[in-house]
Amino acid sequence: MLLSSFIDEATRALLGLYPREEARSIVLWLTQDLLGTGRHTHITEPEYRIPPTLEEPLQQALSRLAKGEPIQYVLGYAEFCGLRFAVRPGVLIPRPETEDIVRRAVTLKPARVLDLCTGSGCIAWSIALLAGCRDVVGVDISPVALSVASSQATSLGDAIPKDFAPPVFIQADVLGAPPAGLGNFGLIVSNPPYILESEKPLMRPNVLEHEPALALFVPSDDPLLFYRAIARWSRLLLADSGHGITEINENFGREVAAVFAAEGFINVGTEEDFFGKKRFITYQKRPSTAL
């Protein structure tokens, strides 16, 4: 089969799920990954034929995509902060806007970092690698997520230097009390569930039917559930003058900020992502008062 024919056929197969340009972009990602072709190979080499041994794997992957399964699950990885992270069903797929948490962490250069609701571990690993932080702890309730997060070294490969100290991942419910013995942290970050249950009808099938609800949704009558918990953990575990960054539902910036202010944090602010949406709350623990 000609590569150009497959691209056209596959794009048409995805049009019920995605706009044309997005569908085509997904198909090109698939062909680049499975065939090793370039984004424009079908144009610069119009007679390029797919090797017969790869036709069946391509069709199998397309079948999964046509059922709404995200391309990241089909290929088994997602790009985040210029790094490649393993993902699989049951683990939230990293989003580009979440990279801002890592960029902010890099400027702070914290000695110890706690990542709440760590999921795939992409934030924890990225901070450890890009901020040079040698003491990062990730927390999640999901055994599937923790298994993926703990094994990311395999996917990251050569991006990990020889003297690297990998993050440590522990199972705990953020809505409960922190485990004993965690110590204090200079930075606490989190991308918690924040989409309202009532917003489900607005979600695309590839997200709603395939990504873990546990990592996405909060009760519509309690949208601040996880932020109250993160504020409690931060009050107990954040070092004096330490910082916090958490991703938020853009519709509740003022309310989330009020949660952290009520816990006594200072410099509470709302920050925008690169789409111009209110996406993060930043906060700081008061410095200790000298005697």
matplotlib code that plots the C-alpha trace (Angstrom):
import matplotlib.pyplot as plt

x = [0.0, 1.2, 1.9, -0.1, -3.1, -2.9, -2.7, -5.8, -7.7, -6.7, -7.6, -11.1, -11.5, -10.9, -13.0, -16.0, -13.7, -11.4, -11.3, -9.5, -6.2, -6.0, -7.0, -4.2, -1.7, -2.5, -2.1, 1.2, 2.4, 1.4, 3.2, 6.3, 6.5, 5.7, 7.4, 10.2, 9.0, 9.1, 6.1, 6.4, 7.6, 4.3, 4.8, 8.5, 8.3, 4.8, 5.6, 6.8, 5.2, 4.5, 6.6, 4.2, 5.2, 4.1, 0.7, -1.0, 0.5, -0.6, -4.1, -4.4, -3.2, -5.7, -8.5, -7.7, -7.6, -10.9, -12.5, -11.4, -8.3, -5.8, -2.7, -0.5, -2.0, -1.7, 2.0, 2.7, 4.2, 3.7, 6.0, 6.4, 9.0, 11.0, 11.1, 9.4, 7.2, 5.5, 1.7, -0.9, -4.6, -5.3, -2.8, -3.5, -1.9, 0.4, -0.8, 1.4, 0.0, 1.1, 4.7, 4.5, 4.7, 8.1, 9.3, 8.4, 10.0, 13.2, 13.4, 13.0, 15.7, 14.2, 16.2, 13.2, 10.0, 6.7, 4.4, 0.8, -1.4, 1.7, 0.0, 2.6, 5.3, 6.0, 6.2, 8.3, 10.8, 11.0, 11.7, 14.3, 16.0, 15.6, 15.9, 18.6, 16.6, 18.0, 15.2, 11.7, 8.8, 5.7, 2.4, -0.7, -3.5, -3.5, -1.3, -1.4, -0.1, 2.6, 3.8, 4.1, 5.7, 8.3, 9.4, 9.8, 13.6, 13.1, 11.3, 13.5, 16.6, 19.6, 17.9, 19.0, 22.6, 24.7, 24.7, 20.9, 18.8, 15.4, 12.2, 10.7, 7.0, 4.7, 1.0, -1.2, -4.6, -4.2, -7.6, -6.4, -3.5, 0.1, 2.1, 4.5, 8.2, 7.9, 9.8, 9.6, 9.8, 10.9, 8.3, 5.0, 3.4, 0.2, -2.0, -5.1, -8.5, -10.4, -13.0, -16.5, -18.7, -21.2, -18.7, -18.5, -20.9, -18.4, -15.5, -14.3, -14.8, -11.1, -10.7, -14.0, -14.1, -10.4, -8.5, -9.0, -11.9, -10.1, -7.5, -9.9, -13.1, -14.4, -17.9, -19.8, -21.0, -17.5, -15.1, -12.5, -12.2, -8.6, -7.4, -8.4, -6.5, -3.4, -3.5, -3.6, -0.6, 1.2, 0.6, 2.0, 4.9, 6.0, 9.2, 9.2, 9.3, 8.7, 6.6, 3.6, 2.2, -1.0, -3.0, -6.6, -9.9, -9.9, -13.4, -12.4, -9.2, -10.6, -12.1, -8.9, -6.8, -9.1, -8.6, -4.8, -5.1, -7.4, -4.7, -2.3, -0.2, 1.2, 1.9, -1.1, -1.5, -3.3, -1.2, -2.2, -1.1, 0.1, -3.5, -4.3, -6.4, -6.2, -4.4, -2.2, -2.3, 1.1, 1.5, 4.2, 4.5, 5.3, 9.0, 9.6, 9.6, 13.0, 13.1]
y = [0.0, 3.5, 5.6, 8.5, 6.2, 4.9, 8.5, 9.5, 6.4, 6.7, 10.4, 9.7, 7.0, 9.4, 12.3, 11.4, 11.9, 14.7, 17.8, 17.0, 18.7, 17.0, 13.6, 14.0, 15.0, 11.9, 9.7, 11.3, 10.7, 7.1, 6.5, 8.3, 6.2, 2.8, 3.3, 5.7, 8.0, 11.8, 14.1, 14.9, 11.5, 10.9, 14.2, 14.1, 10.3, 9.8, 6.2, 5.2, 1.9, 0.6, -2.5, -5.5, -6.7, -3.3, -3.1, -5.2, -3.4, -0.1, -1.3, -2.7, 0.7, 2.5, 0.3, 1.3, 5.0, 4.7, 3.4, 6.6, 5.3, 8.2, 8.0, 8.1, 4.8, 3.2, 4.1, 3.7, 7.1, 10.9, 13.8, 16.1, 18.8, 17.4, 14.0, 10.7, 9.2, 5.8, 5.9, 3.2, 2.9, 3.7, 6.6, 10.2, 11.4, 14.4, 17.8, 20.5, 23.2, 21.2, 21.7, 25.2, 23.6, 22.2, 25.5, 27.3, 24.6, 25.0, 28.7, 27.9, 25.2, 23.5, 20.9, 18.7, 18.4, 16.6, 15.8, 15.1, 13.1, 12.2, 9.9, 8.9, 10.7, 13.1, 16.1, 14.4, 13.0, 16.2, 18.3, 15.8, 15.9, 19.5, 21.3, 19.0, 18.1, 14.9, 14.4, 14.2, 12.2, 11.4, 10.4, 8.7, 6.5, 4.4, 1.2, 1.4, 5.0, 4.2, 1.2, 3.3, 6.2, 4.0, 2.4, 5.6, 5.2, 2.5, 5.0, 8.0, 6.0, 8.2, 11.3, 10.0, 10.9, 8.3, 10.1, 10.7, 10.3, 9.0, 10.1, 7.9, 7.0, 6.1, 5.1, 7.4, 9.0, 12.8, 13.2, 11.5, 12.3, 12.4, 9.3, 9.7, 10.4, 12.4, 15.4, 18.9, 20.1, 23.3, 22.9, 21.0, 20.6, 19.0, 18.4, 17.0, 16.0, 19.2, 18.6, 18.6, 15.6, 17.9, 18.7, 15.2, 15.9, 18.5, 16.0, 14.3, 10.5, 9.8, 11.4, 10.5, 6.8, 6.0, 8.1, 7.3, 9.1, 8.9, 11.3, 13.7, 14.3, 15.8, 15.9, 18.9, 19.9, 19.9, 21.3, 22.4, 18.9, 18.3, 21.8, 21.7, 18.5, 19.9, 23.0, 20.7, 18.7, 21.9, 23.3, 20.2, 19.4, 22.7, 24.1, 27.7, 30.1, 27.0, 27.3, 25.5, 25.3, 23.5, 23.2, 24.3, 24.4, 27.8, 28.5, 28.4, 30.4, 32.9, 30.1, 28.0, 31.0, 31.6, 28.0, 28.5, 32.0, 30.6, 28.1, 30.9, 30.9, 34.2, 35.4, 33.5, 34.2, 33.0, 32.4, 31.8, 29.1, 29.7, 29.6, 32.6, 30.5, 30.7, 27.5, 27.6, 28.8, 29.6, 30.1, 30.3, 29.3, 32.1, 32.3, 31.5, 34.4, 35.0, 35.0]
z = [0.0, -0.8, 2.3, 0.9, 0.4, 4.0, 5.3, 3.4, 4.4, 8.1, 8.2, 6.9, 9.5, 12.3, 11.1, 13.3, 16.4, 15.4, 13.2, 9.9, 10.7, 14.1, 12.6, 9.9, 12.6, 14.6, 11.5, 10.6, 14.2, 13.9, 10.6, 11.8, 14.9, 13.3, 9.9, 10.7, 7.9, 8.0, 8.2, 4.5, 3.1, 1.4, -0.4, -1.2, -2.1, -3.6, -4.6, -1.1, -0.2, 3.3, 3.9, 3.8, 7.3, 8.8, 7.1, 9.7, 12.7, 11.1, 10.6, 14.1, 15.5, 13.3, 14.5, 18.1, 17.1, 15.3, 18.6, 20.3, 22.0, 22.4, 20.2, 23.3, 24.6, 21.2, 20.9, 24.6, 25.3, 25.6, 25.2, 28.1, 28.7, 25.8, 27.4, 26.5, 29.2, 29.1, 29.4, 29.4, 30.0, 33.7, 33.7, 32.8, 29.7, 30.3, 28.9, 27.5, 29.8, 32.8, 31.7, 33.2, 36.7, 35.8, 34.3, 37.5, 39.6, 37.6, 38.5, 42.2, 42.3, 45.4, 47.4, 48.1, 46.1, 46.8, 43.8, 44.9, 42.5, 40.5, 37.9, 35.3, 37.3, 34.5, 36.7, 39.4, 36.8, 34.8, 37.9, 39.0, 35.6, 34.6, 38.0, 39.2, 42.3, 43.9, 46.4, 44.8, 46.2, 44.2, 45.8, 44.2, 45.2, 42.0, 41.9, 38.1, 38.1, 40.7, 38.7, 35.5, 37.4, 39.2, 35.9, 33.8, 33.7, 31.0, 28.8, 29.6, 28.6, 27.7, 29.2, 32.6, 33.6, 35.4, 38.8, 38.7, 41.8, 40.7, 42.3, 45.0, 44.6, 47.5, 47.6, 49.7, 49.5, 49.2, 50.7, 53.8, 56.2, 55.0, 55.8, 58.7, 58.1, 54.9, 56.3, 54.9, 51.3, 49.7, 46.9, 46.7, 43.3, 42.1, 39.1, 40.9, 39.5, 38.9, 36.1, 37.4, 37.0, 35.3, 32.7, 31.3, 28.4, 27.2, 27.1, 24.0, 23.8, 23.6, 27.0, 28.7, 27.6, 27.9, 30.5, 34.2, 35.8, 39.1, 37.8, 36.1, 37.9, 41.2, 42.5, 41.0, 44.5, 45.9, 43.3, 45.9, 47.4, 46.4, 46.9, 50.6, 50.9, 49.1, 51.3, 54.4, 53.2, 52.3, 55.8, 57.4, 55.0, 53.4, 54.8, 56.1, 53.1, 50.8, 47.7, 46.2, 42.6, 41.8, 38.5, 38.7, 36.9, 35.2, 36.5, 40.1, 40.4, 43.0, 45.1, 45.1, 46.0, 48.9, 50.1, 50.4, 51.9, 54.5, 55.4, 56.2, 53.0, 51.6, 48.1, 46.8, 43.1, 40.0, 36.9, 33.3, 31.0, 27.4, 26.2, 28.5, 30.8, 34.6, 35.2, 38.3, 41.9, 43.4, 47.2, 49.8, 53.4, 55.8, 57.0, 60.6, 62.9, 64.5, 68.3]

ax = plt.figure().add_subplot(projection="3d")
ax.plot(x, y, z, "-o")
ax.set_aspect("equal")
plt.show()
